[in-house]
Amino acid sequence: MKLIFVRHGHPNYEKDCLTELGHLHAEAAAERLKDAGIEKIFSSSCGRAVETAEHTAKKIGLQEVTQFDFMREVIWGYTPEGYDAAGHPWNLVDEMIRAGKNLKAEDWKETAPFKGNCICECTENIAKNLDIWLSELGYTREGDYYRVGEVKNKTVALFSHGGSSTAALAHLFSLPFPYMLGTVRPDFTAITVVNFSDVPGTLTIPEFELLNDSRHIAGIEAERFYGH
């Protein structure tokens, strides 16, 4: 099975929808994906992700986009003491890199700047529900691997966000979330393709076919739209 991750197009975060530029991004992604053999489309339930997914669904003639709450964008800043707006996951990881800290530490949830932050709960929720969904697609998690069962779809697409898709990939490949934040930084409508074996009864590990590819939006004059 082929699992295609797609980040949403340029958004209006306040209204949770795509901007004019975002719709251009989404249409470019749809054109890119029209011959990918996508059989089912799934999306975060956030408006900007749903709108992006709808461009591809319309392009390939699919009537339904199945929405997932668990793939909504991760939340940063809420701690037991309240909301702390200081910092941002990618910026804080950059600070960790500059300080020479270990992004691969397995106990990252127990150390600053992540300890006590609700982003830990977000990533756990994504991991848990991602495995539930994959089991429905025919892949049951066993340790770091997946047991292949009855696989019904050859290719599915999941439209979501930079943070939630990075958390999903971190779980799929059993890598720490901070490390993936430092190495996977998807642009708008960036496409990542992950392949799973379809041999029933065997254990498999996902394989990257494509990572963070946003060539389809090259040439779109973003400077005309940013700030609107």
Summary of the structure (lengths in Angstrom):
residues: 228
radius of gyration: 17.6
end to end distance: 39.4
largest distance: 52.4
contacts: 747
relative contact order: 0.22
helix: 38%
strand: 22%
